[in-house]
């Protein structure tokens, strides 16, 4: 079996897990109760997507030949090729260099505008991605994408409405929203930078990752225009590295908190 599909599933699952964890940090700290609950539910949606993808990925990994397992992960916890993995070991036992999430997903929450902008960019991307994957030839991927699409549609509407509310609000809210858009823009290029794993998208659907870029730009710019915000230059310099395991320092802090219990008490179950 080709390992490309496994890498693709992990890439998607890592995005969902890391962004979901970031959003969950707002639980109990939202500006108003309604939005606190909304973000908590969004974090749970991302976690559910991650679980479904990790479960499928674990099955594929366990079906690999021993030689393929030996070279797949660099994390010491996966050194034994006879080891069978689960969704939990994929989430809790990999080191940062084995994570393939987008750099955008691991960026700190910042203030409310930064959190909104991070979700806004990612939500418009994931809506297009899951819409495409819902037609995948792999029935399991198609089913996960179709279920996730219902949640992602809400996420995209929620973040877009907040961009408009803040951008077309007070002078201060507009300033903060524009700052957040400008600060996170350099992480959006990686959304459409194909990795080896992203070749699976075209193989499964006939649609390349780069072909989604114009649709994403159109939908994002429409919202920014309604929000009376200025879209950064499309050809601006972009950050890269997440898809190949080169991350910002922020991911280490996320994993230190996320993986603490399993690292401190290996094999612990509730």
N, C-alpha and C positions, 0 to 999 in steps of 0.2 A: 504493500500500500504506500502511495506517495505520502510524504510527511507534510506536503504543502497545505492540505486541508486542515490538518491538525494545527499547524502554525496559524492559519487563518482564524480558526475557532478560538484559539488562545488570544489572538490579537483583539478580537471582538469582546471576549469575556473579560480581558484585562481592562479594556476601556470602561466597561460597565461596572466592574468591581471598584476600580480606583475612583472614578467619578462619583459612584454611589457613596463610597466612604467619605469623600470630600463633602458632599451635600449633607450627609448624615451629621456632620459636625455642627450644623445649624440647629439640630434638634434641641429644643428648649431655649434657643437664643434668637428665634425669628423676631422681626420687628413688630409683628402683631400675631395673635394666636392663629388666625386663619392661614397665614402664610407659613407659619411654623409647621402646621399640620400638612400643608401642601408640599413643603419640601421634604418632610419626613416620608410621605407617601411616594414622592419621586425617588428618594433614595432606596426605598423598598422595591420599587419597579426595577431600578438598575440592578439591585442585588438579585432579583428573580431572573432577570436576563442572564446575569453572570452564572448563576447556578445551572440553568438549562444548558448553556454553552459549555461550561466546565464538565458537566455530566457526560455530554456527548464526546468532548475531547478526551476525557479519562478512558472511555471505552475504546477509542481509536488508539490511544497510547498503549493501553494494555494489550492490544492486538499486534503491536509492532514486533519485529524480530529483535532479538537481544542486541544485535550489533547496532540497529537503528536507535534503540533506547539508550545505548551507551553514549552516543554522540549527541543526543537531542538536547539535554539540559546540561548546564555547567554547574548548577547548584549541588553541593555535596550530598544533600538528602536524597538525590536521585541517582547516586553512583551505582547502586545495585540493579543490574538489568532484569533481575527476577522480580523486582518490586512491582506490585500492582498499585496504581494510584487511584485516588478518588477525587471528587470535586474539592474536598477539604485540603488534601495534600497539594493540589495545584494552586490553591489560594494561599495556603499558610506556610508551605515549605520551600517555595522558590525564592531565591535571592533577587535583588533588583535587576541584575543584568539578564535574568531570564524572563522578565516582564516585557511585553511588547505594546503597552498602551501608548496612546498619543501623549505627547508632552502637555497638551492643553488640559487633559483630564487631571493631571497631578498638580496643577497650579493652585496655590493657596486661595482660600475663599475671599480674602481681602474684605472690602465692605460689600454692602448689598448690591451695588452696581456691578462690581467685579464678578460676584457670584452669578448675577443675571447674565452678564455678557458671556461668561464661560459656557453656561448652559445654552444660551442663544446660538452661539456658533456651532456647538456640538449637536444640539437638537435638530437644527436644519440639515446638518450632515446625516445624522442617524436616521432621520425620516426618509431621506432619499435612499440611503443604503438598505434599510429594512424593507422599503417598498420594492426595491429591486430584488432582494434576496427572497422575498415571499414567492417569487416565481422560479426559485432555484430547482435544478433537477434533482438535488438531494432532498428527499421528502422531509427529513428531520430538520435540516437547515430552513427549509421553506416554512415548516410549522412553527419553529421558534421565531422566525422573522415575522410571520403573520400575527402571532400573539403579541410580540413586542411592538408591532406597528400601532396597535391600539393605544398602548401606553405612550409611545413616542409622539403620537399625534397630539396628545394632551400636553406633553412636555414642551413641544414646539409652540403651541398656542400660548401656554403660560409664560414662557420666557419672552416671546415676541410682544405680548401685551405689556410686560414690565419694561421692556426697552422703550416702547412708545410712551408709557406713562411717565417714566423718568426723563426721557429725552424731550418730550413736549410738555414738561411740567414747570417747575420753578427754575430760576437761573442756576441755583445750586445743584438741583437734581440733574439738569442738563449738563452742567460742567462735569459732574461725577460720572455720568453715563458715557459722555464722550471720552473722558479719560480712560475708562474701563475698556471701551471699544479699541482705542488706540493702543493700550498696553497689551492686550491679548491678541491683537491682529497678527503679530508675527508668528503665532502658534497655529494659525489656520492653514498655512501652506502645506503642512504635513498631512492634513486631512486627505489630500488628493495626490500625495507623492506615493506612487505604487511601491510596495515592498514585494519581495518574492512571494509572500503569502497572498497578497492581493490579486495575484494571477488567478486564484481560485474563483474570484468574483466573475471574471469574464468566462471562465470555463463552465461555471454553474448557470450563468444567466445570459451570456452573450453580451454583457454590458461592462465596459471597462470603468475603472474608478475615475479616470480623468474625464470621462464623458459626463460625469455627474457635476463637475465643477461649475459649468456655466449655469446649470439649474440652481445650484446652491447660491452662486453670486447674485442671480436674479432675485431669488426669494429674500435673501439677506438685505440686499440693497433696497428692495421695496419697503421693508420694515424700517430701515434706517431713514429713508426719505420721509415716511409718515411720522417718524419720531423727530424730525427736523435735525438729524444728526449727520455728520459728514463721514462718508465711507473712506477709510484709508486707501492709499494707492494700491491698486491690484498687483503691481510689480514690485512691491516693497520687499526687503530682505526677510527671509523666513527662517525660523528655527526648525531643526530636524534632529532626529536621533532616537526618538522613542520606539519606533517600529523595529529598530535594530538593537535595542537594549542599552542605548546610551541615554541616560536620564538626567534630569536636573536633581539638585540636592534634595528637593522637596519629596521625591518618592521615597527616599530612605526614611524620612520621618513618618510618612504614612504607613509604611510596612512595619516600622518599629512598634507602632500602636496596634495596627491590624493583626499582626502575627504574634504578639507578645504571649498570649495565653498558651498557644500551641507550642511555641518555642520553649517556654518555661516549664510546661508540663506536657511533654510529648505523649500523644495518644489519649489525652484527656477527653472524656465524653460527658455530656450533661446527664 
